[in-house]
Amino acid sequence: MSEPQRVLAPTVFVLFGATGDLARRMVLPAFYRLAQENLLPPDWRLIGNGRGDVSHEDFQGRVREALIEFGPHPDEGPWDEFRSRLRFAGGGFGTDDPGHLIEVIEEAEKDLGADPQRVHYLAVPPTAFGPLTEALGEHGLAERSRVVYEKPFGVSLDSFRALDTAVHNVLDESQVFRIDHFLGKEATQDLHVVRFANGLFSRVWDAEHIAEVQIDVPETLDVADRASFYDGTGAMLDMVVTHLFQVAAEVAMEPPASLSAEDLAAAREEVIGCFRPLHADDVVLGQFDGYRDIDGVPGDSRTETFVAARMWVDTDRWRGVPFLLRTGKQLAQSRQVVSLVFRDPDAAVHDLPEMGNVLSFDLAGTGGLGLSLVVKQPGPTINLGTAHTDLSLASVDGADPLPPYVRLIHDVLLGDRSLFTRPDGLEHVWTVAGDLVADKPEPLPYPRGSWGPDAAEQLAGPTGWLLSRSNGIGNSKA
């Protein structure tokens, strides 16, 4: 049964870094999609903040340009009404000088009346998280507020702890929303729904029945458009620590007390505490050929553009089952797939096809499920083969899928923290990855358009990576 739509309180949405790349590509398009879907509060204002002196009209024009480039197209929604609610506050924002932000917020709140809720979205580099949070407290803007932090929330255990302390000096944990857009993906949420709502899978979600788990997120993308940022981050921080560990926790968590926000988050963070710390023998790092020739990348850069990791979860449910994680740039395909490879049954059936029984979750787009089964090949003889069936989540009756940023921003407006990370889980993440991040091995070179260094195939063991196998191209170029 569908839930009734809640009426949201009047809201002032402050977007820090409003003229930056992240705001243009993700946040502003997501906000406009919410307007298209009639999921915004009945009354709201969006105030962009930045150092430049930009008029309200100029900012509205920039937002329109961003929507034309990244969608949804402004003419495909309530653009005139949307535009009328956009404001800009220039002059930056800090503890010593708040720029024009306070006066623009006061004007917006006067228009809305009463005491509207505030949402502060920090689409800025992580180094600005602490100073901006301190400034929110200094100028009285933390009251009635929810604050959204982009990733990464810290770059080491020490920096995480320092930032966590700075944030909690100003905000209560209930006000904090650390965004991880992989948790907002439709199929990521189905990792726990399919498992807990279907007896077919809930009873076999363990080491007795599952041989391995693969979380595979290769990308064909280059990094030339953000080389300077990427070179200071690398694939470990950009993808593994931030996204893939959270997805692994979705697979590995123990059954929560309920599917409520707090119970789901608690189960996810608890199992992260059982991840075994990564060592150099568990990881292969790579760097695609020509990376050091990109403008903004030092000629001697050791930044990894590829990671393959074998992780172990030290719980009774998963002990001995490898969780294989892979991601990288300039690879053979762009995919986002979680695969559970089931063990062969103990039965009088011989010569079973390899990888004949796999449950997969396609995290890309609107999401999908895939199931491979061993079947008899139609014909006069008893030959076994593999059949595969796919279910697009968009085809489910009543489906109304939302892109991850749209879903997560809507959850912020609702105050629903179930798909956001918590400090206990993030501290565990740094315990798992901290030593490796602090002392990374030399990345191995790999050709553009390949599946990464050959050593990554050896790490995966006899099964190999399912995406590489399914295309029959191994580590060769696609």
Buried (B, 14 or more C-beta within 10 A) or exposed (E): EEEEEEEBBBBBBBBBBBBBEBBBBBBBBBBBBBBBEEBBBEBBBBBBBBEEEBEBEEBBBBBBEBBEEBEBEBEEBBBEEBBEBBBBBBBBBBEEEBBBBBEBBEBBBEBBEEEBBBBBBBBBEBEBBBBBBBBBBBBEBBEBBBBBBBBBBBBBBEBBBEBBEBBBEBBEEEBBBBBBBBBBBBBBBBBBEBBBEEEEBEEBBBBEBBBBBBBBBBBBEBBEEBBEEBBEBBBBBBBBBBBBBBBBBBBBBBBBEEBEBEBBBBBBBBBBBBBEBBEEEBBBBBBBEEBBEBEBBEEEBBBBBBBBBBBBBEBEBBEEBBBBBBBBBBBBBEBBBBBBBBBBEEEEEEEBBEBBBBBBBBBBBBBBBBBBBBEEEEEEEEEBEBEEEEBBBEEBEEEEBBBBBBBBBBBBBEBBBBBBBBBBBBBBBBBBBBBBBEEBEEBBEBBBBBBBBBBBBEBBEEBBBBBBBEBEBBBEEE
